[in-house]
Amino acid sequence: MATAQHGRLDLESLPSAKRLRVALVVSGWNTSITENLYQGALDVLENKGCTKVQRIDVPGSFELIYGCKKAVHGGFDAVVALGSVIRGETAHFDYVCQAVSNGIKDLNILGITPVIFGVLTDDTVEQANARSGGALGNKGAEAAAAAIEMAYLSI
């Protein structure tokens, strides 16, 4: 991924995204976090000249799989899944995280379009905030950088 130490993106080393068409699939759960991830991803894509960005909203992180599958078959050069799952008191966290990571992996195995895993899986809201524009950078921005790099593998 085009990152330097401590989560700082090295945008200069990324190729132009002017001719790319990118889908950002955004979970509606934990919106304060997912909106920050979305904005970070959008900022990187726009900085690299991408004008063909389509946002696809889904209700939660589990639904990212279906949204990404639709985007994979929609003629995009890359798809980015943006979500946030925060551990609670039940095993639900484990089931959702496992399903989403396997679903995204399965879409990548199809070999049609790269799907980037921009889903935070944190123990606390504070950890999620730190990774969505806080002290640890913005994983949405990093996912967009990875999408640009991966798109060129499939063009």
N, CA, C and O atoms as a DFTB+ gen file, in Angstrom:
620 C
 N C O
     1  1       0.842      -1.177       0.000
     2  2       0.000       0.000       0.000
     3  2       0.885       1.237       0.000
     4  3       1.997       1.209       0.527
     5  1       0.405       2.298      -0.576
     6  2       1.197       3.516      -0.713
     7  2       1.185       4.322       0.576
     8  3       0.681       5.444       0.616
     9  1       1.743       3.738       1.624
    10  2       1.819       4.458       2.881
    11  2       3.260       4.510       3.351
    12  3       4.076       3.642       3.041
    13  1       3.538       5.534       4.091
    14  2       4.841       5.646       4.722
    15  2       4.677       5.258       6.185
    16  3       3.609       4.808       6.599
    17  1       5.714       5.430       6.948
    18  2       5.649       5.114       8.355
    19  2       4.557       5.887       9.061
    20  3       4.259       7.020       8.683
    21  1       3.959       5.301      10.074
    22  2       2.964       5.938      10.932
    23  2       1.679       6.320      10.196
    24  3       1.014       7.287      10.567
    25  1       1.333       5.569       9.164
    26  2       0.054       5.773       8.508
    27  2      -0.051       6.995       7.623
    28  3      -1.159       7.348       7.220
    29  1       1.029       7.647       7.308
    30  2       0.991       8.817       6.425
    31  2       1.030       8.345       4.987
    32  3       1.908       7.571       4.605
    33  1       0.107       8.795       4.211
    34  2       0.053       8.399       2.806
    35  2       1.118       9.113       1.985
    36  3       1.399      10.294       2.190
    37  1       1.690       8.389       1.073
    38  2       2.637       8.959       0.127
    39  2       1.904       9.100      -1.204
    40  3       2.026       8.247      -2.083
    41  1       1.140      10.186      -1.345
    42  2       0.328      10.382      -2.549
    43  2       1.173      10.598      -3.793
    44  3       0.731      10.301      -4.903
    45  1       2.363      11.103      -3.621
    46  2       3.231      11.364      -4.768
    47  2       3.594      10.079      -5.512
    48  3       3.765      10.096      -6.731
    49  1       3.710       8.981      -4.793
    50  2       4.119       7.727      -5.435
    51  2       2.954       7.016      -6.129
    52  3       3.166       6.056      -6.870
    53  1       1.738       7.482      -5.894
    54  2       0.569       6.864      -6.534
    55  2       0.426       7.333      -7.975
    56  3       0.677       8.500      -8.277
    57  1       0.026       6.436      -8.863
    58  2      -0.249       6.878     -10.233
    59  2      -1.517       7.729     -10.283
    60  3      -2.287       7.772      -9.324
    61  1      -1.718       8.384     -11.380
    62  2      -2.925       9.177     -11.590
    63  2      -4.145       8.263     -11.604
    64  3      -4.078       7.117     -12.049
    65  1      -5.251       8.789     -11.111
    66  2      -6.514       8.046     -11.138
    67  2      -7.498       8.681     -12.112
    68  3      -8.694       8.395     -12.051
    69  1      -7.009       9.548     -13.018
    70  2      -7.881      10.298     -13.916
    71  2      -8.779       9.409     -14.760
    72  3      -9.936       9.754     -14.997
    73  1      -8.276       8.288     -15.210
    74  2      -9.096       7.458     -16.095
    75  2      -9.806       6.317     -15.370
    76  3     -10.422       5.462     -16.006
    77  1      -9.719       6.303     -14.042
    78  2     -10.329       5.224     -13.275
    79  2     -11.775       5.529     -12.897
    80  3     -12.165       6.681     -12.708
    81  1     -12.544       4.470     -12.795
    82  2     -13.923       4.536     -12.300
    83  2     -13.954       3.702     -11.025
    84  3     -13.696       2.498     -11.063
    85  1     -14.270       4.337      -9.892
    86  2     -14.160       3.690      -8.585
    87  2     -15.490       3.758      -7.847
    88  3     -16.146       4.799      -7.825
    89  1     -15.880       2.643      -7.246
    90  2     -17.071       2.591      -6.395
    91  2     -16.635       2.578      -4.942
    92  3     -15.756       1.810      -4.551
    93  1     -17.259       3.439      -4.143
    94  2     -17.063       3.441      -2.699
    95  2     -18.355       2.934      -2.071
    96  3     -19.381       3.614      -2.105
    97  1     -18.298       1.735      -1.501
    98  2     -19.476       1.120      -0.886
    99  2     -19.380       1.392       0.609
   100  3     -18.440       0.952       1.271
   101  1     -20.373       2.130       1.142
   102  2     -20.284       2.680       2.495
   103  2     -21.390       2.120       3.386
   104  3     -22.573       2.186       3.053
   105  1     -20.978       1.570       4.524
   106  2     -21.914       1.063       5.517
   107  2     -22.581       2.208       6.258
   108  3     -21.931       3.193       6.607
   109  1     -23.867       2.078       6.496
   110  2     -24.623       3.078       7.241
   111  2     -24.580       2.878       8.747
   112  3     -25.191       3.649       9.487
   113  1     -23.876       1.864       9.211
   114  2     -23.759       1.605      10.649
   115  2     -22.500       2.300      11.153
   116  3     -21.479       2.279      10.465
   117  1     -22.541       2.906      12.318
   118  2     -21.430       3.698      12.864
   119  2     -21.079       4.834      11.903
   120  3     -19.925       5.001      11.506
   121  1     -22.091       5.601      11.544
   122  2     -21.939       6.597      10.474
   123  2     -20.901       7.672      10.756
   124  3     -20.272       8.164       9.820
   125  1     -20.703       8.049      11.993
   126  2     -19.687       9.081      12.243
   127  2     -18.315       8.576      11.820
   128  3     -17.469       9.363      11.394
   129  1     -18.092       7.297      11.930
   130  2     -16.820       6.701      11.530
   131  2     -16.800       6.438      10.029
   132  3     -15.824       6.768       9.356
   133  1     -17.870       5.847       9.498
   134  2     -17.857       5.507       8.072
   135  2     -17.870       6.752       7.186
   136  3     -17.330       6.728       6.079
   137  1     -18.474       7.824       7.656
   138  2     -18.429       9.068       6.883
   139  2     -17.008       9.624       6.822
   140  3     -16.592      10.161       5.796
   141  1     -16.266       9.494       7.917
   142  2     -14.862       9.912       7.909
   143  2     -14.041       9.038       6.962
   144  3     -13.177       9.542       6.245
   145  1     -14.308       7.732       6.956
   146  2     -13.613       6.837       6.032
   147  2     -13.927       7.217       4.591
   148  3     -13.038       7.277       3.742
   149  1     -15.211       7.475       4.329
   150  2     -15.632       7.876       2.984
   151  2     -14.924       9.161       2.552
   152  3     -14.400       9.246       1.441
   153  1     -14.914      10.146       3.431
   154  2     -14.298      11.431       3.069
   155  2     -12.806      11.262       2.817
   156  3     -12.257      11.873       1.900
   157  1     -12.148      10.440       3.624
   158  2     -10.722      10.184       3.408
   159  2     -10.471       9.522       2.071
   160  3      -9.529       9.882       1.365
   161  1     -11.310       8.549       1.712
   162  2     -11.170       7.862       0.422
   163  2     -11.437       8.822      -0.728
   164  3     -10.684       8.853      -1.701
   165  1     -12.497       9.598      -0.621
   166  2     -12.851      10.547      -1.669
   167  2     -11.750      11.591      -1.863
   168  3     -11.420      11.946      -2.994
   169  1     -11.189      12.076      -0.771
   170  2     -10.121      13.080      -0.856
   171  2      -8.922      12.542      -1.640
   172  3      -8.358      13.251      -2.474
   173  1      -8.533      11.296      -1.376
   174  2      -7.390      10.715      -2.088
   175  2      -7.711      10.556      -3.565
   176  3      -6.898      10.903      -4.421
   177  1      -8.891      10.033      -3.864
   178  2      -9.261       9.824      -5.265
   179  2      -9.306      11.149      -6.019
   180  3      -8.797      11.242      -7.135
   181  1      -9.907      12.168      -5.422
   182  2      -9.969      13.478      -6.073
   183  2      -8.583      14.087      -6.212
   184  3      -8.277      14.702      -7.233
   185  1      -7.741      13.924      -5.196
   186  2      -6.375      14.431      -5.257
   187  2      -5.603      13.825      -6.418
   188  3      -4.742      14.478      -7.007
   189  1      -5.913      12.566      -6.749
   190  2      -5.223      11.880      -7.836
   191  2      -5.974      11.999      -9.166
   192  3      -5.641      11.317     -10.135
   193  1      -6.988      12.868      -9.208
   194  2      -7.642      13.204     -10.464
   195  2      -8.834      12.359     -10.840
   196  3      -9.351      12.498     -11.948
   197  1      -9.291      11.489      -9.962
   198  2     -10.449      10.635     -10.278
   199  2     -11.731      11.460     -10.219
   200  3     -12.047      12.060      -9.192
   201  1     -12.461      11.484     -11.325
   202  2     -13.735      12.215     -11.382
   203  2     -14.925      11.277     -11.493
   204  3     -16.073      11.720     -11.476
   205  1     -14.655       9.986     -11.606
   206  2     -15.727       8.999     -11.760
   207  2     -15.792       8.130     -10.511
   208  3     -15.396       6.964     -10.514
   209  1     -16.307       8.736      -9.441
   210  2     -16.467       8.043      -8.164
   211  2     -17.951       7.908      -7.902
   212  3     -18.691       8.891      -7.944
   213  1     -18.380       6.695      -7.632
   214  2     -19.782       6.480      -7.294
   215  2     -19.880       5.928      -5.879
   216  3     -19.224       4.946      -5.530
   217  1     -20.701       6.571      -5.084
   218  2     -20.964       6.113      -3.724
   219  2     -22.166       5.173      -3.761
   220  3     -23.187       5.473      -4.380
   221  1     -22.028       4.038      -3.092
   222  2     -23.112       3.070      -2.945
   223  2     -23.315       2.858      -1.450
   224  3     -22.424       2.359      -0.764
   225  1     -24.483       3.237      -0.949
   226  2     -24.773       3.093       0.477
   227  2     -25.478       1.767       0.752
   228  3     -26.377       1.357       0.018
   229  1     -25.047       1.107       1.832
   230  2     -25.688      -0.119       2.300
   231  2     -25.970       0.048       3.795
   232  3     -25.323       0.866       4.450
   233  1     -26.923      -0.708       4.346
   234  2     -27.314      -0.493       5.743
   235  2     -26.210      -0.750       6.775
   236  3     -26.044       0.032       7.711
   237  1     -25.459      -1.835       6.610
   238  2     -24.444      -2.185       7.603
   239  2     -23.250      -2.848       6.968
   240  3     -23.183      -2.990       5.747
   241  1     -22.308      -3.256       7.789
   242  2     -21.086      -3.868       7.269
   243  2     -21.347      -5.225       6.625
   244  3     -20.703      -5.565       5.633
   245  1     -22.268      -5.997       7.163
   246  2     -22.575      -7.297       6.561
   247  2     -23.059      -7.123       5.121
   248  3     -22.761      -7.948       4.258
   249  1     -23.797      -6.057       4.869
   250  2     -24.346      -5.796       3.538
   251  2     -23.309      -5.249       2.555
   252  3     -23.590      -5.127       1.363
   253  1     -22.124      -4.924       3.044
   254  2     -21.053      -4.475       2.150
   255  2     -20.756      -5.526       1.078
   256  3     -20.416      -5.184      -0.055
   257  1     -20.884      -6.784       1.434
   258  2     -20.581      -7.868       0.489
   259  2     -21.489      -7.764      -0.735
   260  3     -21.014      -7.803      -1.870
   261  1     -22.765      -7.634      -0.509
   262  2     -23.714      -7.551      -1.631
   263  2     -23.484      -6.266      -2.429
   264  3     -23.467      -6.295      -3.659
   265  1     -23.310      -5.152      -1.740
   266  2     -23.055      -3.888      -2.436
   267  2     -21.799      -3.959      -3.289
   268  3     -21.778      -3.462      -4.415
   269  1     -20.763      -4.570      -2.758
   270  2     -19.518      -4.713      -3.517
   271  2     -19.694      -5.676      -4.684
   272  3     -19.131      -5.461      -5.758
   273  1     -20.465      -6.724      -4.482
   274  2     -20.701      -7.669      -5.579
   275  2     -21.401      -6.964      -6.735
   276  3     -21.034      -7.164      -7.893
   277  1     -22.398      -6.148      -6.437
   278  2     -23.084      -5.394      -7.499
   279  2     -22.101      -4.462      -8.204
   280  3     -22.140      -4.332      -9.428
   281  1     -21.228      -3.819      -7.447
   282  2     -20.253      -2.906      -8.035
   283  2     -19.223      -3.655      -8.883
   284  3     -18.804      -3.161      -9.930
   285  1     -18.816      -4.838      -8.435
   286  2     -17.855      -5.642      -9.194
   287  2     -18.378      -5.910     -10.601
   288  3     -17.611      -5.927     -11.564
   289  1     -19.671      -6.115     -10.711
   290  2     -20.280      -6.391     -12.016
   291  2     -20.771      -5.111     -12.700
   292  3     -21.486      -5.171     -13.700
   293  1     -20.382      -3.948     -12.152
   294  2     -20.850      -2.673     -12.686
   295  2     -19.844      -1.916     -13.531
   296  3     -20.057      -0.745     -13.845
   297  1     -18.766      -2.557     -13.900
   298  2     -17.808      -1.920     -14.787
   299  2     -16.824      -0.980     -14.120
   300  3     -16.214      -0.148     -14.793
   301  1     -16.656      -1.094     -12.814
   302  2     -15.697      -0.245     -12.104
   303  2     -14.295      -0.819     -12.232
   304  3     -14.124      -2.022     -12.428
   305  1     -13.297       0.042     -12.121
   306  2     -11.902      -0.395     -12.127
   307  2     -11.467      -0.882     -10.751
   308  3     -10.547      -1.692     -10.637
   309  1     -12.122      -0.393      -9.717
   310  2     -11.848      -0.818      -8.347
   311  2     -13.066      -0.517      -7.488
   312  3     -13.846       0.392      -7.775
   313  1     -13.209      -1.303      -6.429
   314  2     -14.303      -1.146      -5.477
   315  2     -13.678      -1.079      -4.088
   316  3     -12.765      -1.842      -3.773
   317  1     -14.174      -0.163      -3.260
   318  2     -13.674      -0.028      -1.895
   319  2     -14.838      -0.224      -0.932
   320  3     -15.842       0.485      -1.007
   321  1     -14.697      -1.193      -0.024
   322  2     -15.688      -1.433       1.023
   323  2     -15.282      -0.636       2.257
   324  3     -14.178      -0.806       2.774
   325  1     -16.176       0.237       2.732
   326  2     -15.895       1.081       3.893
   327  2     -16.915       0.802       4.983
   328  3     -18.112       1.022       4.799
   329  1     -16.436       0.318       6.113
   330  2     -17.334       0.000       7.211
   331  2     -16.622       0.065       8.546
   332  3     -15.406       0.244       8.614
   333  1     -17.399      -0.083       9.605
   334  2     -16.852      -0.067      10.963
   335  2     -17.658      -1.025      11.822
   336  3     -18.866      -0.869      11.997
   337  1     -16.960      -2.022      12.355
   338  2     -17.571      -2.970      13.282
   339  2     -16.850      -2.809      14.614
   340  3     -15.628      -2.943      14.690
   341  1     -17.612      -2.522      15.654
   342  2     -17.025      -2.295      16.973
   343  2     -17.515      -3.386      17.921
   344  3     -18.710      -3.667      18.011
   345  1     -16.555      -3.995      18.629
   346  2     -16.859      -5.118      19.520
   347  2     -17.897      -4.705      20.567
   348  3     -17.826      -3.625      21.154
   349  1     -18.844      -5.588      20.774
   350  2     -19.844      -5.388      21.815
   351  2     -19.732      -6.499      22.844
   352  3     -18.661      -7.071      23.048
   353  1     -20.838      -6.791      23.481
   354  2     -20.836      -7.785      24.555
   355  2     -21.162      -9.192      24.075
   356  3     -21.117     -10.137      24.863
   357  1     -21.487      -9.346      22.802
   358  2     -21.854     -10.666      22.287
   359  2     -20.891     -11.093      21.184
   360  3     -20.006     -10.333      20.790
   361  1     -21.070     -12.297      20.698
   362  2     -20.222     -12.838      19.629
   363  2     -20.570     -12.259      18.257
   364  3     -19.919     -12.598      17.269
   365  1     -21.571     -11.402      18.178
   366  2     -21.994     -10.814      16.905
   367  2     -20.813     -10.194      16.154
   368  3     -20.704     -10.348      14.938
   369  1     -19.939      -9.501      16.865
   370  2     -18.751      -8.874      16.289
   371  2     -17.938      -9.890      15.484
   372  3     -17.555      -9.628      14.344
   373  1     -17.685     -11.039      16.085
   374  2     -16.869     -12.070      15.435
   375  2     -17.530     -12.588      14.169
   376  3     -16.865     -12.773      13.150
   377  1     -18.829     -12.821      14.227
   378  2     -19.543     -13.337      13.054
   379  2     -19.541     -12.328      11.908
   380  3     -19.298     -12.689      10.756
   381  1     -19.808     -11.083      12.225
   382  2     -19.852     -10.052      11.181
   383  2     -18.465      -9.849      10.575
   384  3     -18.326      -9.811       9.352
   385  1     -17.447      -9.720      11.406
   386  2     -16.085      -9.501      10.896
   387  2     -15.639     -10.662      10.015
   388  3     -15.070     -10.444       8.945
   389  1     -15.888     -11.877      10.450
   390  2     -15.483     -13.047       9.671
   391  2     -16.229     -13.103       8.340
   392  3     -15.628     -13.359       7.297
   393  1     -17.526     -12.867       8.378
   394  2     -18.322     -12.927       7.150
   395  2     -17.903     -11.851       6.157
   396  3     -17.773     -12.123       4.963
   397  1     -17.693     -10.642       6.640
   398  2     -17.331      -9.547       5.739
   399  2     -15.948      -9.787       5.137
   400  3     -15.759      -9.603       3.935
   401  1     -14.994     -10.187       5.945
   402  2     -13.650     -10.417       5.401
   403  2     -13.662     -11.573       4.414
   404  3     -12.996     -11.500       3.381
   405  1     -14.396     -12.632       4.703
   406  2     -14.485     -13.747       3.748
   407  2     -15.241     -13.345       2.485
   408  3     -14.869     -13.752       1.384
   409  1     -16.291     -12.555       2.637
   410  2     -17.053     -12.109       1.467
   411  2     -16.222     -11.251       0.532
   412  3     -16.278     -11.417      -0.687
   413  1     -15.454     -10.336       1.099
   414  2     -14.589      -9.482       0.280
   415  2     -13.497     -10.330      -0.375
   416  3     -13.165     -10.132      -1.543
   417  1     -12.949     -11.268       0.382
   418  2     -11.948     -12.182      -0.172
   419  2     -12.521     -12.976      -1.333
   420  3     -11.871     -13.129      -2.367
   421  1     -13.724     -13.478      -1.169
   422  2     -14.363     -14.262      -2.233
   423  2     -14.574     -13.427      -3.496
   424  3     -14.407     -13.930      -4.607
   425  1     -14.938     -12.164      -3.332
   426  2     -15.106     -11.299      -4.500
   427  2     -13.777     -11.076      -5.214
   428  3     -13.735     -11.005      -6.442
   429  1     -12.705     -10.966      -4.459
   430  2     -11.389     -10.801      -5.076
   431  2     -10.956     -12.052      -5.823
   432  3     -10.299     -11.963      -6.860
   433  1     -11.316     -13.196      -5.310
   434  2     -10.952     -14.450      -5.966
   435  2     -11.607     -14.556      -7.347
   436  3     -11.073     -15.221      -8.235
   437  1     -12.742     -13.915      -7.528
   438  2     -13.400     -13.939      -8.836
   439  2     -12.498     -13.353      -9.920
   440  3     -12.594     -13.730     -11.088
   441  1     -11.628     -12.435      -9.529
   442  2     -10.682     -11.858     -10.472
   443  2     -11.285     -10.883     -11.467
   444  3     -10.688     -10.623     -12.511
   445  1     -12.450     -10.341     -11.166
   446  2     -13.111      -9.398     -12.076
   447  2     -12.632      -7.974     -11.814
   448  3     -12.164      -7.289     -12.724
   449  1     -12.750      -7.544     -10.590
   450  2     -12.411      -6.185     -10.173
   451  2     -11.816      -6.263      -8.769
   452  3     -12.343      -6.991      -7.928
   453  1     -10.743      -5.538      -8.493
   454  2     -10.206      -5.555      -7.131
   455  2     -11.182      -4.903      -6.153
   456  3     -11.739      -3.837      -6.417
   457  1     -11.372      -5.575      -5.017
   458  2     -12.219      -5.061      -3.950
   459  2     -11.325      -4.855      -2.733
   460  3     -10.699      -5.796      -2.244
   461  1     -11.271      -3.624      -2.253
   462  2     -10.374      -3.254      -1.165
   463  2     -11.132      -3.293       0.160
   464  3     -12.251      -2.790       0.269
   465  1     -10.507      -3.892       1.152
   466  2     -11.088      -4.058       2.484
   467  2     -10.775      -2.829       3.326
   468  3      -9.702      -2.737       3.923
   469  1     -11.708      -1.892       3.373
   470  2     -11.567      -0.687       4.182
   471  2     -12.534      -0.723       5.352
   472  3     -13.215       0.261       5.644
   473  1     -12.586      -1.870       6.017
   474  2     -13.522      -2.070       7.121
   475  2     -12.730      -2.092       8.430
   476  3     -11.848      -2.930       8.617
   477  1     -13.050      -1.178       9.318
   478  2     -12.416      -1.161      10.627
   479  2     -13.056      -2.215      11.510
   480  3     -14.279      -2.353      11.524
   481  1     -12.251      -2.954      12.240
   482  2     -12.731      -3.972      13.182
   483  2     -12.054      -3.681      14.520
   484  3     -11.010      -4.247      14.846
   485  1     -12.668      -2.797      15.275
   486  2     -12.043      -2.284      16.491
   487  2     -12.759      -2.739      17.747
   488  3     -13.932      -3.113      17.725
   489  1     -12.010      -2.693      18.849
   490  2     -12.583      -3.045      20.146
   491  2     -13.383      -1.898      20.759
   492  3     -14.316      -2.127      21.529
   493  1     -13.010      -0.655      20.413
   494  2     -13.668       0.501      21.025
   495  2     -13.927       1.593      19.989
   496  3     -13.318       1.611      18.920
   497  1     -14.828       2.486      20.320
   498  2     -15.109       3.643      19.468
   499  2     -13.868       4.517      19.364
   500  3     -13.601       5.096      18.311
   501  1     -13.117       4.615      20.442
   502  2     -11.903       5.431      20.430
   503  2     -10.897       4.899      19.407
   504  3     -10.262       5.677      18.696
   505  1     -10.754       3.580      19.337
   506  2      -9.861       2.991      18.340
   507  2     -10.349       3.291      16.925
   508  3      -9.554       3.607      16.039
   509  1     -11.653       3.189      16.722
   510  2     -12.222       3.472      15.398
   511  2     -12.011       4.932      15.016
   512  3     -11.677       5.231      13.869
   513  1     -12.201       5.835      15.959
   514  2     -11.983       7.259      15.684
   515  2     -10.521       7.539      15.329
   516  3     -10.240       8.349      14.446
   517  1      -9.605       6.879      16.008
   518  2      -8.181       7.077      15.739
   519  2      -7.809       6.619      14.331
   520  3      -6.866       7.143      13.739
   521  1      -8.546       5.639      13.788
   522  2      -8.243       5.070      12.476
   523  2      -9.102       5.655      11.349
   524  3      -8.950       5.282      10.186
   525  1      -9.986       6.555      11.698
   526  2     -10.862       7.160      10.681
   527  2     -10.668       8.674      10.624
   528  3     -11.626       9.440      10.531
   529  1      -9.422       9.073      10.683
   530  2      -9.092      10.493      10.596
   531  2      -8.453      11.042      11.843
   532  3      -8.158      12.235      11.913
   533  1      -8.232      10.198      12.830
   534  2      -7.610      10.644      14.080
   535  2      -6.111      10.429      14.089
   536  3      -5.440      10.545      13.063
   537  1      -5.601      10.115      15.264
   538  2      -4.156      10.014      15.491
   539  2      -3.469       8.961      14.626
   540  3      -2.277       9.080      14.341
   541  1      -4.197       7.941      14.209
   542  2      -3.591       6.864      13.416
   543  2      -3.890       6.986      11.930
   544  3      -3.722       6.019      11.186
   545  1      -4.324       8.144      11.491
   546  2      -4.575       8.364      10.070
   547  2      -6.000       8.022       9.677
   548  3      -6.899       7.984      10.517
   549  1      -6.191       7.776       8.401
   550  2      -7.523       7.470       7.886
   551  2      -7.423       6.240       6.995
   552  3      -6.863       6.290       5.900
   553  1      -7.972       5.144       7.480
   554  2      -7.904       3.887       6.731
   555  2      -8.731       3.953       5.449
   556  3      -8.487       3.176       4.526
   557  1      -9.691       4.851       5.373
   558  2     -10.423       5.064       4.125
   559  2      -9.511       5.637       3.052
   560  3      -9.574       5.235       1.890
   561  1      -8.668       6.574       3.446
   562  2      -7.694       7.152       2.520
   563  2      -6.709       6.085       2.064
   564  3      -6.368       6.015       0.884
   565  1      -6.250       5.253       2.998
   566  2      -5.318       4.179       2.644
   567  2      -5.977       3.168       1.708
   568  3      -5.334       2.656       0.791
   569  1      -7.253       2.883       1.937
   570  2      -7.977       1.948       1.067
   571  2      -8.102       2.512      -0.347
   572  3      -7.971       1.774      -1.323
   573  1      -8.354       3.809      -0.459
   574  2      -8.443       4.435      -1.790
   575  2      -7.100       4.367      -2.502
   576  3      -7.049       4.126      -3.708
   577  1      -6.010       4.577      -1.765
   578  2      -4.681       4.469      -2.361
   579  2      -4.446       3.048      -2.866
   580  3      -3.911       2.852      -3.957
   581  1      -4.845       2.067      -2.075
   582  2      -4.707       0.667      -2.500
   583  2      -5.565       0.391      -3.731
   584  3      -5.163      -0.363      -4.616
   585  1      -6.751       1.003      -3.785
   586  2      -7.637       0.800      -4.941
   587  2      -6.992       1.310      -6.224
   588  3      -7.086       0.667      -7.270
   589  1      -6.344       2.456      -6.144
   590  2      -5.668       2.997      -7.324
   591  2      -4.575       2.038      -7.783
   592  3      -4.473       1.719      -8.968
   593  1      -3.764       1.586      -6.841
   594  2      -2.689       0.659      -7.190
   595  2      -3.233      -0.629      -7.792
   596  3      -2.725      -1.104      -8.808
   597  1      -4.250      -1.190      -7.178
   598  2      -4.807      -2.465      -7.647
   599  2      -5.537      -2.331      -8.975
   600  3      -5.553      -3.266      -9.776
   601  1      -6.134      -1.185      -9.208
   602  2      -6.841      -0.977     -10.477
   603  2      -5.903      -1.154     -11.667
   604  3      -6.299      -1.671     -12.712
   605  1      -4.663      -0.720     -11.499
   606  2      -3.709      -0.834     -12.601
   607  2      -3.260      -2.269     -12.852
   608  3      -2.702      -2.564     -13.908
   609  1      -3.495      -3.156     -11.904
   610  2      -3.197      -4.573     -12.134
   611  2      -4.239      -5.227     -13.040
   612  3      -3.966      -6.232     -13.697
   613  1      -5.433      -4.643     -13.064
   614  2      -6.517      -5.272     -13.830
   615  2      -6.828      -4.550     -15.136
   616  3      -7.691      -4.993     -15.894
   617  1      -6.138      -3.443     -15.409
   618  2      -6.409      -2.700     -16.649
   619  2      -5.551      -3.270     -17.768
   620  3      -5.618      -2.793     -18.901
